[in-house]
Amino acid sequence: MNNINDLKSLELTVGDVFSKNARLKARNVNVFYGNNKAIDNVTIDIGSKEVISFIGPSGCGKSTFLRCFNRMNDTIDTCLVQGEITIDDENIYDKKIDVVPLRARIGMVFQKPNPFPKSIYDNVAYGPRIHGLSENKEHLDVIVEESLKRAGLWQEVSDRLESPGTGLSGGQQQRLCIARAIAVSPEVILMDEPCSALDPIATARIEDLIHELGNDYSIVIVTHSMQQAARVSKRTAYFHLGKLIEVGKTKEIFTRPQHHQTEAYISGKIG
């Protein structure tokens, strides 16, 4: 089963594809890089205030699909996205949509911490400034403090806000990037393997933070760690060869998968 050539064997096990309180909806999404089809007819809902994990082998398309939700694939000249993705029933690929405010509504945290070459304060203040979300300096101070508190970083940096963000440890830098994302009051946070470059202690801090933020935001996390998906998410979606194979409650996906491909991945037969 390591080399799957029969795509008919990859038909979706529907499970919990749809959500009664969907914030994001993807319908029949295809993604091409030139002539290469990276995502094949994916349909899924992302619920309001839920944490959902995307898992699957390397190169299965989970990160590519994640980037469709805030149009990060627009930056790749050869990339073509087909189908429909909506936030609150508004098509984000409509030609009238401005991607700058869209990416404020749907924030992203990347695999490698990427603080701006600015102070800790200016990293968090950057978004509110460019989006005009602060009324004055005092209001901006409040936004920065609250964002750092929500990211679990305030106590560690409150006395050195003018220090470079790049001078923080890896785990602190990732929490700074999360603070930067939530400073513009997003509705959804996308996380592309946010802990893969971190040590176990920093990873645990980020996972605790994901639990807390899940009370207020929809969070989609791509992870190579099945253990992490089991710890942080309510639902899990398994991808293989660009197809969404199975979606369901996380506990059920890991204990009673319905599709043989999901079971093979979780049991280590493929990877």
C-alpha positions as CSV (number, residue, x, y, z in Angstrom):
1,M,0.0,0.0,0.0
2,N,3.0,2.4,-0.1
3,N,2.5,3.3,-3.7
4,I,-1.1,4.0,-4.4
5,N,-1.9,4.3,-8.1
6,D,-5.6,3.5,-8.1
7,L,-7.2,6.9,-7.3
8,K,-10.6,5.2,-7.0
9,S,-9.4,3.7,-3.8
10,L,-9.0,7.3,-2.4
11,E,-12.7,8.1,-2.5
12,L,-13.8,10.3,0.4
13,T,-15.3,8.9,3.6
14,V,-17.6,11.9,4.3
15,G,-17.9,11.9,8.1
16,D,-18.0,15.4,9.4
17,V,-17.3,17.4,6.3
18,F,-20.1,19.9,6.9
19,S,-20.6,22.1,10.0
20,K,-23.9,23.6,11.2
21,N,-22.0,26.7,12.4
22,A,-19.5,27.0,9.5
23,R,-17.3,30.1,9.3
24,L,-15.3,29.0,6.3
25,K,-16.7,26.8,3.5
26,A,-14.7,25.2,0.7
27,R,-16.6,23.6,-2.2
28,N,-15.0,21.5,-4.9
29,V,-11.6,23.2,-4.6
30,N,-8.9,22.2,-7.1
31,V,-5.4,23.7,-7.1
32,F,-2.9,23.5,-10.0
33,Y,0.8,24.3,-10.1
34,G,1.1,24.6,-13.9
35,N,-0.1,21.2,-15.2
36,N,0.3,19.5,-11.8
37,K,-2.9,19.1,-9.8
38,A,-2.0,19.5,-6.2
39,I,-5.6,19.6,-4.7
40,D,-8.4,17.5,-6.1
41,N,-12.0,18.4,-5.6
42,V,-11.9,19.2,-1.9
43,T,-15.0,20.2,0.0
44,I,-15.0,20.9,3.8
45,D,-16.4,23.4,6.3
46,I,-14.5,25.0,9.2
47,G,-16.8,25.7,12.1
48,S,-16.9,28.8,14.2
49,K,-14.6,28.6,17.3
50,E,-13.3,25.2,16.4
51,V,-9.8,23.8,16.1
52,I,-9.4,21.4,13.2
53,S,-6.2,19.6,12.2
54,F,-5.1,18.7,8.7
55,I,-2.8,15.6,8.7
56,G,-1.3,13.4,6.0
57,P,2.0,12.4,4.4
58,S,4.5,15.0,3.2
59,G,3.5,16.4,-0.1
60,C,-0.2,15.4,0.3
61,G,-1.5,19.0,-0.3
62,K,-2.5,19.9,3.3
63,S,-0.4,23.1,3.4
64,T,-1.4,24.0,-0.2
65,F,-5.0,23.7,0.7
66,L,-4.5,25.7,4.0
67,R,-3.0,28.6,2.0
68,C,-6.2,28.8,-0.2
69,F,-8.1,30.1,2.8
70,N,-6.3,33.5,2.8
71,R,-5.2,33.5,-0.8
72,M,-1.5,33.0,0.0
73,N,-1.3,30.9,-3.2
74,D,-1.9,34.1,-5.2
75,T,1.8,34.9,-4.6
76,I,2.8,31.9,-6.8
77,D,2.6,32.8,-10.5
78,T,1.9,29.2,-11.7
79,C,-0.8,28.5,-9.2
80,L,-4.5,28.3,-10.2
81,V,-7.3,27.8,-7.7
82,Q,-10.7,26.6,-8.8
83,G,-13.9,26.1,-6.9
84,E,-15.4,28.3,-4.2
85,I,-14.2,29.3,-0.7
86,T,-16.3,31.6,1.4
87,I,-16.1,33.3,4.8
88,D,-19.5,34.0,6.2
89,D,-20.9,33.1,2.7
90,E,-18.7,35.8,1.0
91,N,-16.6,34.3,-1.9
92,I,-13.0,35.2,-1.0
93,Y,-11.9,34.7,-4.6
94,D,-14.4,37.2,-6.0
95,K,-12.5,39.8,-8.1
96,K,-13.8,42.6,-5.8
97,I,-12.2,41.1,-2.7
98,D,-9.1,43.0,-1.4
99,V,-6.6,40.5,-0.1
100,V,-5.1,42.9,2.5
101,P,-8.2,43.1,4.7
102,L,-9.0,39.5,3.9
103,R,-5.6,38.4,5.4
104,A,-6.5,40.5,8.5
105,R,-9.7,38.5,8.9
106,I,-7.9,35.2,8.2
107,G,-4.5,35.4,9.9
108,M,-1.6,33.0,9.4
109,V,1.2,31.6,11.5
110,F,4.0,30.0,9.5
111,Q,6.2,26.9,10.1
112,K,9.3,29.0,11.0
113,P,8.8,31.9,13.3
114,N,9.2,35.1,11.2
115,P,9.1,38.2,13.3
116,F,9.7,41.5,11.5
117,P,13.1,43.1,12.0
118,K,11.5,45.5,14.4
119,S,10.9,45.9,18.1
120,I,8.6,43.5,20.0
121,Y,6.1,46.4,20.3
122,D,6.3,47.3,16.6
123,N,5.8,43.7,15.5
124,V,2.5,43.6,17.3
125,A,1.5,47.2,16.4
126,Y,2.2,46.8,12.7
127,G,-1.2,45.3,11.7
128,P,-3.4,47.7,13.8
129,R,-1.4,50.6,12.3
130,I,-1.7,49.7,8.6
131,H,-5.4,48.7,9.0
132,G,-6.3,51.8,11.0
133,L,-7.5,49.9,14.0
134,S,-6.1,52.1,16.7
135,E,-7.5,55.5,17.6
136,N,-4.4,56.9,19.2
137,K,-1.1,55.8,20.9
138,E,-2.9,54.9,24.1
139,H,-5.3,52.7,22.3
140,L,-2.4,51.1,20.4
141,D,-0.6,50.4,23.6
142,V,-3.7,48.6,24.9
143,I,-4.0,46.5,21.7
144,V,-0.3,45.5,22.0
145,E,-0.5,44.6,25.6
146,E,-3.7,42.6,25.2
147,S,-2.4,40.7,22.2
148,L,0.8,39.8,24.0
149,K,-1.2,38.7,27.0
150,R,-3.4,36.5,24.9
151,A,-0.3,35.0,23.3
152,G,1.1,34.2,26.7
153,L,4.1,36.5,26.2
154,W,3.4,39.7,28.1
155,Q,5.1,38.7,31.4
156,E,8.2,37.7,29.6
157,V,8.6,40.8,27.5
158,S,6.7,43.7,29.2
159,D,9.9,45.3,30.4
160,R,11.7,45.2,27.0
161,L,9.1,46.0,24.4
162,E,11.6,48.1,22.4
163,S,14.0,45.2,22.1
164,P,14.2,43.4,18.7
165,G,11.6,40.7,18.2
166,T,14.4,38.6,16.5
167,G,16.2,38.5,19.8
168,L,13.6,36.2,21.4
169,S,13.9,32.5,21.7
170,G,12.3,30.4,18.9
171,G,9.2,29.6,21.0
172,Q,8.9,33.2,22.1
173,Q,9.2,34.3,18.5
174,Q,6.4,32.0,17.5
175,R,4.2,33.4,20.3
176,L,5.1,36.9,19.1
177,C,3.9,35.9,15.6
178,I,0.7,34.7,17.1
179,A,0.3,38.0,19.0
180,R,0.9,39.8,15.7
181,A,-1.8,37.8,14.0
182,I,-4.5,38.3,16.7
183,A,-3.7,42.0,17.1
184,V,-5.9,42.8,14.1
185,S,-8.9,40.8,15.6
186,P,-9.0,38.0,13.0
187,E,-11.9,35.6,12.7
188,V,-9.8,32.7,11.6
189,I,-6.2,31.7,12.4
190,L,-4.3,29.4,10.0
191,M,-1.3,27.6,11.4
192,D,1.1,25.8,9.1
193,E,3.1,23.4,11.3
194,P,3.7,26.1,13.9
195,C,5.7,23.8,16.3
196,S,7.9,21.9,13.9
197,A,10.9,24.1,14.6
198,L,10.4,24.2,18.3
199,D,11.6,22.2,21.3
200,P,9.1,20.1,23.4
201,I,8.7,22.8,26.1
202,A,8.0,25.5,23.5
203,T,5.6,23.2,21.7
204,A,3.6,22.5,24.8
205,R,3.3,26.3,25.4
206,I,2.0,26.8,21.8
207,E,-0.5,23.9,22.2
208,D,-1.8,25.3,25.5
209,L,-2.2,28.6,23.6
210,I,-4.1,26.9,20.8
211,H,-6.5,25.5,23.4
212,E,-7.1,29.0,24.8
213,L,-7.5,30.7,21.5
214,G,-9.9,28.1,20.3
215,N,-12.5,29.6,22.6
216,D,-12.6,32.8,20.4
217,Y,-11.2,31.9,17.0
218,S,-11.6,29.3,14.3
219,I,-8.2,27.6,14.1
220,V,-6.9,25.4,11.2
221,I,-3.6,23.7,12.0
222,V,-1.5,21.7,9.6
223,T,0.7,19.3,11.5
224,H,3.0,16.4,10.8
225,S,2.5,15.2,14.3
226,M,-0.5,12.9,14.8
227,Q,0.0,13.2,18.6
228,Q,-0.3,17.0,18.3
229,A,-3.5,16.7,16.2
230,A,-4.9,14.4,18.9
231,R,-4.1,16.9,21.6
232,V,-5.3,20.1,20.2
233,S,-8.1,19.6,17.7
234,K,-11.8,18.8,17.8
235,R,-11.9,17.5,14.2
236,T,-9.2,16.0,12.0
237,A,-9.0,15.8,8.2
238,Y,-6.7,13.3,6.5
239,F,-5.3,14.2,3.1
240,H,-3.6,11.9,0.6
241,L,-2.3,12.6,-2.9
242,G,-4.2,15.9,-3.0
243,K,-7.5,14.4,-2.0
244,L,-9.4,14.8,1.3
245,I,-9.9,11.2,2.3
246,E,-11.6,11.4,5.7
247,V,-12.9,14.0,8.1
248,G,-14.3,13.3,11.6
249,K,-14.1,13.9,15.3
250,T,-10.4,13.6,16.2
251,K,-10.9,10.8,18.7
252,E,-12.9,8.8,16.2
253,I,-10.3,9.4,13.4
254,F,-7.5,8.1,15.6
255,T,-9.4,5.2,17.2
256,R,-12.0,4.1,14.6
257,P,-11.0,5.5,11.2
258,Q,-13.5,4.6,8.5
259,H,-11.3,4.7,5.5
260,H,-8.5,2.1,4.9
261,Q,-6.1,4.8,3.8
262,T,-6.6,6.7,7.1
263,E,-6.1,3.6,9.1
264,A,-2.9,2.8,7.1
265,Y,-1.4,6.2,7.8
266,I,-2.3,6.3,11.5
267,S,-1.0,2.8,12.0
268,G,2.3,3.7,10.3
269,K,1.9,1.5,7.2
270,I,2.2,4.5,5.0
271,G,3.7,7.9,5.7
